[in-house]
């Protein structure tokens, strides 16, 4: 064997012999893991988990702006909830706003 081209292919120096039952010597060489890449992946995963936790503490809904005249305008409100809310609680909070056009 000359070199490995990928996970499913390799380049051979010489063709196979007709005697496929004869033992053939081979050697598997593994590369050392890239420790820095593994650490970076762990850091990214922790950052994603923190961001996900932060997003779970906020509920966002739209309310009608007071005094917006004939052409009504909407204002997006984001509230931070300390105790944490389930998705169902967030939907109930959003639905309780009568001016939210998505929950009528």
N, C-alpha and C positions, 0 to 999 in steps of 0.2 A: 504494500500500500504506500502511496506517495503522500497524499494529504487528504484531510476531511474537508469537503466543500460545504457541507451543511449537516443538518440533523438527519437527513434522509439520503445523502449522496456522498460518495468518496471517489477519489482518483486512484487507480491502481497502476503500479509499476509494470507488472507482468500479468498476462492473462492467467485464468485458472487452469489447472491441470485437468486432464480427462479423469483422473482418479479422484473423485470427490470424497471418497471415504478416508483418504490419507489425512492424518492430523496436520494442521498448519499452525505455526506459532504466530501469536499476535500480542500486542501490548496496548493497553488502554492508558492514555495519559490525560489526567484531569487537571484543569487549571485551578489555581487557588481562587477562592471566592473574593470578589472585590468588596472588601470590608467597608470602604468609604461609601460605595453605592448602596450597600445594605443599610448603613446608618442614615444616609440621606432619605431612603425610602421610609424608614421608621419615623424620621422627623416629619416628613410630609404626611404620613398617616396620622400622627398625633395632631398636627395642625388641622387636618380635615376633621378629625373628631372634635377638636375644640370649636371649630367653626360651626359644625353641626349642632353642638350643644348650645351655642349662642343663638342660632336660628330657632331652636326649639323654645327659647325663652321670649321670643317676640311674636306678636300677632299683628297683622297688617290688614286694614280694611279701608274702604272709601266712604266718605261722608260728603253731603252736599254743603258747599260753602255758603255761609250765611250772607245775605245781601248780594248774591251774585246776579240779580236782575232777571231779565227775560231769558237769557241764555244761561241756563244753570251750569255751574262748574263743580267739579268734584275735587276733593282734597284727600290725599292719601295719608292715613294716620297709622303710625307704627307705635305700638305700646310694648313696653318691656314688662313681662310677667315674672316675678321672682320665684314663685312656687313651681313654675313649669306648668305647661298645659298640654293636654292631649290634643290631637288633631280635631277630635269631636268638640272639645271645649272651645277651640279656636273658631270652629265653624259656628257654634252657638253664639259666640261673642259677635262674630261678623253678621250673623242673621238677625241679631237683636237690633242692629242699626237699620232702621226702617228705610233710610235713604240709600242703602247699598243696593244698587240695581242688579247685582249678581245673585242676591239671595232672596229675591221676592218670590 
